[in-house]
Amino acid sequence: MSTLKRCHNISDLRRLARRRLPSPFFHYLDGGSDDERSLARNTAAFDDYELMPNYLVDISKIDLKTTVLGRTIEMPFFCSPTGMSRLFHHEAEPAVARAAAKFGTYYSLSTLATTRLERISEVCTGPKMFQIYILKDRELTREFVQRCKDARFDALCLTVDSVIAGNRERDKRTGMTMKPRFTLRSLASFAAHPGWWLQLIRHHDFRLANLTHRDTVMSDAHTSVIEYVNSQYDRTLNWNDVAWLVEQWGGPFAIKGLQSVQDAQRAVDVGASAIMISNHGGRQLETSPAPVDCVATVRHRWSWASRYRSRDRRARRPYDCRSSPASHPDSDRRRAPASRNRGRRARF
Ligand SMILES: Cc1cc2nc3c(=O)[nH]c(=O)nc-3n(C[C@H](O)[C@H](O)[C@H](O)COP(=O)(O)O)c2cc1C
């Protein structure tokens, strides 16, 4: 039985990754920002929920199909974008894209991928989405939109929670860079993983495949992800820019990384088709609430606002970012302390 077949849950997979990967890459994959409280809370929050079963219904045929961003998918979840997949496995993004297609769900390709988006279009027969950033280099963002249209991507998702790189202390300790930086400390870990080395010799192209044609992008330099993000992401980004991108794309469009009711309303206002409630897996802004705790209130607001969007001709106008968030009638409320939530029943 292959090692993978002996993995029965996420903890087993995590243990296997720890064994297989040099430590800088394992910790990049596994870590969160700062004290990793959001990371821990993201998973712990699920323990606060119970699902109330209803028995004596015919379950001989179970249909989990749902529609996401205009495409029917076979199960109510999909593959989120993950940068630099080649660090974790030599088959990289195409392997995940093929698996997603096999199981009938979306594959999302990150801007920071190690595979060109045109290649994903060739190998992925299922629904596919491109995760985009609005970078300082707007021409590059515009170019991505055109390439995605040409490569027939189904949807675009704009990640908005990464304008400033999360303070990932594990990456700082391990010297996690792209390409790998070989310090004495990391060398010991690389030496202990000959399997990874063997693959490195055969598949050594770790470049950010969709960005390397631009001079501004880290090409040969050993730049850390944090350094790259801080130099390229546009900190002036606001809702008018999102409206601009929605317009440029003109197709199914999700905003990834929102959490508040207020922002959900704004997403509706700029014409987004969907939002992904997320805190980037606790990898960005420490102390942001667990996404699962935000779902019920945001969903309620989204359904309500979307119902009126089609009637409101102003909905597609650029958002007036001068209006103060505090003046918004639905300013967000913080989640109740964890102890008060214990044993809640999920009502999503
Ligand atoms: C190794 C790794 C790389 C990631 N790279 C990206 C990325 O390039 N773009 C992005 O939007 N999210 C990225 N994410 C975040 C995930 O897409 C996702 O938001 C996170 O795993 C948490 O899941 P959730 O959003 O469903 O809560 C990455 C996550 C991990 C673990």
The ligand as an ORCA input file, in Angstrom:
! r2SCAN-3c Opt
* xyz 0 1
  C       0.688     27.150      0.881
  C      -0.463     28.066      0.650
  C      -0.399     28.972     -0.388
  C      -1.479     29.818     -0.640
  N      -1.417     30.680     -1.695
  C      -2.473     31.491     -1.959
  C      -2.447     32.362     -3.075
  O      -1.473     32.405     -3.835
  N      -3.521     33.154     -3.281
  C      -4.623     33.125     -2.468
  O      -5.575     33.858     -2.705
  N      -4.678     32.296     -1.407
  C      -3.633     31.483     -1.139
  N      -3.673     30.645     -0.060
  C      -4.860     30.646      0.819
  C      -5.854     29.596      0.402
  O      -6.353     29.851     -0.879
  C      -7.045     29.512      1.391
  O      -7.603     30.800      1.536
  C      -6.597     29.010      2.744
  O      -6.014     27.730      2.594
  C      -7.722     28.938      3.765
  O      -8.894     28.362      3.263
  P     -10.283     29.170      3.309
  O     -10.069     30.425      2.527
  O     -11.255     28.244      2.665
  O     -10.604     29.441      4.743
  C      -2.623     29.764      0.193
  C      -2.674     28.842      1.254
  C      -1.611     28.001      1.474
  C      -1.702     27.009      2.607
*
